[in-house]
Amino acid sequence: LMAVPLIIFISWGTWELVGKLKGATKTLTLVALSFLLVFSVARTASSYLVVSPTLRSNDWDQVFKPTVKAIEEVSSTSQKIVFDTSFSEPYIQYLFWAKYSPTKVQAVSSSLALDYYGSIEKIRFTKLDNVYFELVDWPTRRGDRGTIFVLPNSKVPPSEFITDPKVELLNEIKNTKGEIVYRLLEIK
């Protein structure tokens, strides 16, 4: 919010400074300021278009769109889908990307305790249809038959499920760098 007045004051001061200069000093200052402007625009464009997609792709929550799509593909065949909440609040992204009906959201949210300053756990969605949002302890939950788990890659390494005949890998969700972020695992 303070950026606009700051830009105005810096521009005005620069304009006054350049106006007081004469000859070669004025030309040299204008060239330096032009170079600084072009450099700043190029650096911003590079950061936005090149650096951020590769270095900060996990911070963008962009993996939720394909994750929700994968959940929707299997939701009709499973009685219970559990989405792990250890790194974020995926119910917000689920509501958005699944285009969840506002009427249904209001019905569910009216049953929540709306004590904003109390426990945050009381105001979070824990269930939307057959999708549950909870912290998953994989070693204790891996025996829940008929359940599909949406777990972060860091929580369940491949060695935990590849050799287990009761666990089937349904899908792997990758970020823009090709790294696996989420896995959908079904317990048979």
C-alpha positions as CSV (number, residue, x, y, z in Angstrom):
1,L,0.0,0.0,0.0
2,M,2.9,2.3,0.7
3,A,4.6,1.5,-2.6
4,V,2.6,4.0,-4.7
5,P,3.5,7.1,-2.6
6,L,7.1,5.8,-2.4
7,I,7.3,5.5,-6.2
8,I,5.8,9.0,-6.6
9,F,8.4,10.6,-4.2
10,I,11.4,8.7,-5.7
11,S,10.3,9.6,-9.2
12,W,9.7,13.3,-8.3
13,G,13.1,13.4,-6.6
14,T,14.8,11.8,-9.5
15,W,13.1,14.2,-11.9
16,E,14.2,17.2,-9.9
17,L,17.8,15.9,-9.6
18,V,18.1,15.2,-13.4
19,G,16.5,18.7,-14.1
20,K,19.3,20.4,-12.1
21,L,22.1,18.6,-14.0
22,K,23.7,20.0,-17.1
23,G,25.5,18.7,-20.1
24,A,27.4,15.4,-20.0
25,T,26.5,14.7,-16.4
26,K,22.8,14.9,-17.3
27,T,23.3,12.5,-20.2
28,L,25.4,10.1,-18.1
29,T,22.7,10.1,-15.4
30,L,19.9,9.4,-17.8
31,V,21.8,6.5,-19.4
32,A,22.5,5.1,-15.9
33,L,18.9,5.4,-14.9
34,S,17.7,3.9,-18.2
35,F,20.1,0.9,-17.7
36,L,18.8,0.5,-14.1
37,L,15.2,0.5,-15.3
38,V,15.9,-2.1,-18.1
39,F,17.9,-4.2,-15.7
40,S,15.1,-4.2,-13.1
41,V,12.4,-5.1,-15.6
42,A,14.6,-7.9,-17.0
43,R,15.4,-9.2,-13.5
44,T,11.7,-9.2,-12.5
45,A,10.7,-11.0,-15.8
46,S,13.5,-13.6,-15.3
47,S,12.4,-14.2,-11.7
48,Y,8.8,-14.6,-12.7
49,L,9.2,-16.6,-15.8
50,V,12.3,-18.7,-15.2
51,V,13.3,-18.9,-11.6
52,S,10.0,-19.2,-9.8
53,P,8.6,-22.1,-11.9
54,T,11.7,-24.2,-11.2
55,L,12.8,-23.2,-7.7
56,R,9.5,-22.4,-6.0
57,S,7.0,-24.6,-7.8
58,N,6.1,-26.5,-4.6
59,D,5.1,-23.2,-2.9
60,W,2.4,-22.5,-5.5
61,D,-0.1,-25.1,-4.6
62,Q,-0.4,-25.9,-8.3
63,V,-0.3,-29.6,-7.7
64,F,-3.8,-29.5,-6.1
65,K,-5.6,-29.2,-9.5
66,P,-4.3,-32.6,-10.8
67,T,-4.6,-34.1,-7.3
68,V,-8.3,-33.1,-7.0
69,K,-8.9,-34.4,-10.6
70,A,-7.3,-37.8,-9.6
71,I,-9.5,-37.9,-6.5
72,E,-12.6,-37.2,-8.5
73,E,-11.7,-40.1,-10.9
74,V,-11.6,-42.6,-8.0
75,S,-14.2,-41.1,-5.6
76,S,-17.1,-43.0,-7.1
77,T,-15.4,-46.4,-6.6
78,S,-14.2,-45.8,-3.0
79,Q,-16.2,-45.4,0.1
80,K,-13.5,-43.4,1.9
81,I,-10.7,-41.1,0.6
82,V,-8.3,-39.7,3.2
83,F,-6.3,-36.6,2.3
84,D,-3.4,-36.0,4.5
85,T,-3.2,-32.5,6.1
86,S,0.4,-32.5,7.4
87,F,1.7,-29.8,5.1
88,S,-1.4,-27.6,4.3
89,E,-5.1,-27.3,4.5
90,P,-6.1,-29.2,1.3
91,Y,-9.8,-28.8,1.9
92,I,-9.6,-25.2,0.7
93,Q,-8.0,-26.3,-2.6
94,Y,-10.4,-29.2,-2.8
95,L,-13.4,-26.9,-2.5
96,F,-12.0,-24.7,-5.3
97,W,-10.8,-27.3,-7.8
98,A,-13.7,-29.7,-7.3
99,K,-16.1,-26.8,-7.9
100,Y,-17.9,-27.9,-4.7
101,S,-21.4,-26.6,-4.4
102,P,-21.7,-23.5,-2.2
103,T,-25.0,-24.9,-0.8
104,K,-23.2,-28.0,0.3
105,V,-20.4,-26.0,1.8
106,Q,-22.9,-23.9,3.8
107,A,-24.6,-27.0,5.1
108,V,-21.4,-28.5,6.3
109,S,-20.0,-25.2,7.7
110,S,-23.1,-24.5,9.7
111,S,-22.3,-27.6,11.8
112,L,-18.8,-26.4,12.6
113,A,-18.1,-24.4,15.7
114,L,-17.5,-20.9,14.6
115,D,-15.2,-20.0,17.5
116,Y,-12.5,-18.1,15.5
117,Y,-10.3,-17.4,18.5
118,G,-10.7,-20.9,19.9
119,S,-9.1,-24.1,18.6
120,I,-8.4,-23.9,14.8
121,E,-9.3,-27.6,14.6
122,K,-13.0,-26.8,15.4
123,I,-13.4,-24.6,12.3
124,R,-11.7,-26.8,9.7
125,F,-13.6,-29.1,7.4
126,T,-12.8,-32.7,8.3
127,K,-15.2,-34.3,5.8
128,L,-16.7,-33.4,2.4
129,D,-18.8,-36.2,1.0
130,N,-16.5,-39.3,1.1
131,V,-13.3,-37.2,1.3
132,Y,-11.8,-36.9,4.8
133,F,-9.1,-34.3,5.7
134,E,-6.9,-35.5,8.5
135,L,-3.4,-36.1,9.7
136,V,-2.5,-39.6,8.6
137,D,-0.1,-41.8,10.6
138,W,0.7,-44.3,7.8
139,P,2.0,-47.2,9.9
140,T,-1.2,-47.4,11.9
141,R,-3.6,-46.6,9.0
142,R,-2.2,-48.9,6.3
143,G,-4.7,-51.6,7.3
144,D,-7.8,-49.5,6.6
145,R,-9.3,-51.7,3.8
146,G,-11.1,-50.0,1.0
147,T,-9.6,-46.6,1.8
148,I,-7.7,-44.4,-0.7
149,F,-5.0,-42.3,0.9
150,V,-3.7,-39.0,-0.7
151,L,-0.3,-38.7,0.9
152,P,2.8,-36.5,0.4
153,N,5.8,-38.2,-1.2
154,S,7.9,-37.5,1.9
155,K,5.5,-39.3,4.2
156,V,5.4,-42.6,2.3
157,P,8.5,-43.6,0.4
158,P,8.1,-46.3,-2.3
159,S,9.7,-48.9,0.0
160,E,6.7,-48.6,2.2
161,F,4.2,-49.8,-0.4
162,I,5.8,-51.4,-3.4
163,T,6.3,-54.8,-1.8
164,D,3.0,-54.8,0.0
165,P,0.3,-56.7,-2.0
166,K,-2.5,-55.0,0.0
167,V,-1.4,-51.5,-1.2
168,E,-2.0,-50.4,-4.7
169,L,-0.5,-47.2,-6.2
170,L,-3.3,-45.5,-8.1
171,N,-1.6,-42.3,-9.2
172,E,1.4,-40.0,-8.6
173,I,1.0,-36.3,-8.8
174,K,4.2,-34.4,-9.9
175,N,5.2,-30.7,-9.8
176,T,6.6,-28.7,-12.8
177,K,10.1,-30.1,-12.0
178,G,8.8,-33.7,-12.4
179,E,9.2,-34.5,-8.7
180,I,6.4,-36.5,-7.1
181,V,4.5,-34.5,-4.6
182,Y,1.4,-36.7,-3.8
183,R,0.6,-40.3,-4.1
184,L,-2.8,-41.9,-4.2
185,L,-2.6,-45.3,-2.5
186,E,-5.5,-47.8,-2.2
187,I,-5.6,-50.3,0.6
188,K,-7.1,-53.6,-0.7
